[in-house]
Amino acid sequence: MSKLAAQDKFLDFSDYGRPFAQVIANQLKNTRFTPVHLTLLFGVSGLIAVYCMLTAHYLWAGFFLIFKSILDAADGELSRVKNTPSYTGRYLDSVFDIILNFLFLMTICHIADSSWELALVAFLCIQLQGTVYNFYYVILRNNSVGGDATSKIFETETPKAFPNESQQTVNVLFAVYLSLYGVFDRIVYSLDAEAYKIQTFPNWFMTMVSVYGLGFQLLIIAVMLALNLVNLIIPFFIIFTVFLVVFIGIRRLYLTN
């Protein structure tokens, strides 16, 4: 099952791990392995990447960053092939992502002998970039015929748990999710408050914005680690945020109903 209708599919630079994720999901379809198990595994993969950075094994660090990205896609794929949608998995995935992103940037700050203030700015930039991509992508998914609507355009109220999960767990994870992501959602919404009214976005626009997806961000970090450009990772992501103005500007000026 795809997240999007056929006419809305686009080349997603952040989703390079999807073919591998689909293989993993299909292999686990008839097992007792759950999407949450895969979410926990991608968390472990992210922690291994941090360890590899700290021990200067940069190629392995890059490998586990990319493997983390593949597993990040695989948990959703497994949920779809098993037909077990879950808010527990959706919010746990996002909570793990933001915690790991913080650890990645602080680890890079340590090994690059950078300032923690710049690392914090880079972390905020990465989260803001990802929020822009997710904002437009979720709008597209929710408006796409037959698209996946587990993620909501406006995450303001605790959703009703699916039959296969605990409402209490959903309540707790949603509260944690909102505390971590709410400020970024509000910033992006304030910058493009009319975007949700758009029925669809052209494929070229979504492809362009996909460079802000988490998968592509991790790929950039992996490549820069492999090239021993550790000192440039933090300033790169700060400067990379300039395209936020470009993407939102294009949407507001040229992509209207």
N, C-alpha and C positions, 0 to 999 in steps of 0.2 A: 504494500500500500504506500503510495507516494504522499508526501506532505502537500503537494500542489497538483492542480489539474494540468493536463498535458500542455495546454496553451500558455500556462503561466510558468512553466519550467524555464530556468535560465542557467547559464554557465556560472557556477558558484565556486569562486576561487578558494573559499574557506572549506569547501566540502569535498576535497580531494580524497578523503578517507572513506567516502561512502561505499564504493565497490567492495573494499575489504570489510567494512562494517556489515554489509549485506551477507557476505560469505559467513562471517562469524555468527550472525543472527540465524541464518538458515541451518547452520550446524547445531545450534543450541535450541532450535525450535521445539523439538520433541524431548527435551531434557527437563530436569527440575531447576535448571539455571534460570534465574529471573533477571529482568532489566536492572534491578537494584544491585544485584551481584556485579554486573558490568560497571555500574556507576562506582561501586566501591573499588573495583579493579583499576579504573582510570584514575581514581584518587591515589592509589598505590603507585601507579606508573608516574604520576606527577611528582610524588615524593622521591621516587628513585631518581628522576631527572634532577631534582634539587641536590641530592647526594652526589650525583655525577658532576654537577657544576662545582660543588664545594671541593671535590677531589681532582678537579681539572681534567676530567674525562669528558671533554666537550662533545666529541662525536657520539658517545653513548647518551649524553644528556639530550642531544638533539633527537636521537632515536626514540628515547622514551617520551619526549614531548610530542613527537608525531604519533607514537603508539597511543599516548593518552588521547589525542585528537580522534584517532580511529575508534577507540573504545567509547569515547564520548558520543560518537554517532551510532555505535553498535547498540547501546542501551535503548535508544529510541527505536531502532530497527527491530530489535527483539520484541519490544512492546507492541509494535505494529503486527509482526508476523504471528505473535501469540494472541493478538487482539485483547491485550490487557492494558488499556490506557490507565495512567496513574498520575495523580497530582503529587504523590509522594516522590516518585521518580523525577518528575519535572522540576520540583523545587530543590530536591537533594542535589540533582545535577547542577543547577545554577549556584547553589551555595558552595559546592565543591569547587566550581570554576572560579569564583571570585576569591576564595581563600587561597587556591593554588596560584592564581595570578599575582596575588600579593606576595606569596612566598617566592615566586619566580623573580619578581622585580627586586625584592630585598636581598635575595641571594646574589643576583647580578650586581647589585649595589656593593655588596661585600667583596666579591671577587674582583670587581673593577675599581675598587677603592674610590667609589663615587660618594656623593653626599646623600644622606637618607632623605633630605628635603627634595632633591631632584628625583630620587627613586619614587617618592610618594607622588610627585607631580606626574611622572610617567605612568604610575599605576592608575591614577585618576584619568589620565588621557586614554589609556587602553580600555578602561571600563566605559568611558564616554563614547569611544569609537564603536565598541561592541554594541552599546545600547542603540546607537543610530542604525546600525545594520539590523539588529533585532526588531526595532520599531517598524521599519518598513517591511521587513520580512513577515512579521506577525500580521500586519495589516493585509498583506497579500495572501497569506495562508487563510486568514479568516474570511476573506472575500472570495477566495477561489472555490469554485464548485467542487464539492467533495474533498476540500483541503482539510488538513489537520487543524483543529481548533482547541487543542489542549492548552496552548498558550493564548492568553487573552490580550487584546490591545490595551485595555486599562485594567491593571492588576490592583484593584482597590478593595475588593471584598473577598473574604475567605470562600473558596469554591466548595461545593458539596462533593464529598468524597465519592469515588467510584465504588461499586459493590465489593471490589477485591481489596480495599484498603481501609485503614482506620481514619475516621473523621478527626480524632484527636491528634494523630500524627500529621495530618494535612494542616490542621490549625496551627500547630507549633512550627512546622516548616514554612508555612506561608508567612507567619509573623517574622521569622528569621529572614526569609527572602525579602520581605518588604523593607525591613530595617537596613538591609545591605544594598538593595537596588533602587529603592524608592526615590532617592535624591537624583540618581542618574535619569530615571524615567521622567521625573518632573522637569529636569533641565531640557531634555530632548523635546518633550511635548511643548514646552514653552517656546522653543525655537521653531517648531513646525506644528502648530496646534490644529491646522486644517488638513493634515495629511490623512487622517483616518477616514475622511470623506471620499477619498479617491477609491474608485472601484478596483483599479488594477494599476500596476506600474509596468512600463515597457521592460522587456528582458534586458536590454542594454544598460538600463539604469540600475537594475538589481545586480547585474554582473559587476558593474563599476563599484557599487557600494559594498559588494562582498569582500573587497580587500580589507574591510574593517571587521570581518567575521573572526571569531576566536581561532578557528582552525588556521587561517592564513596568518594571523598574528603569531601563533606558535611556530608556524613554518618559517617565518622571517627570523624569529629568535634562534631556531635550530640552525638555519643557514649561517647566521652571523656567528654563532658559537663555533660551528665547523670551520669557519674562515678566521677564527681567532680575533673577531672584531667585538669582543666583549665590551670594551670601553665605549663603543658607539651605540649599543642597544638602547640605553636609557635616553640619550639625546635624540636618537632616531624616532622613538615613539612619541616624544614630545612634539617634534617638528611635524610628524605624520598627521597630527591632529588638525593641521591647516586645511586638509581636504574635507573636514566636517563642514566648513563654511561653503565649500564648493558643492558638495552633495545636497545639502539642504537648500542652497541657493538655486540649484537646477530644479529641484522639486517644486519650490515655491514659485519660481518664475515661469517654468515651461510645462510642468506636469500638473494640470488642473482638470477638473471635470468639464 
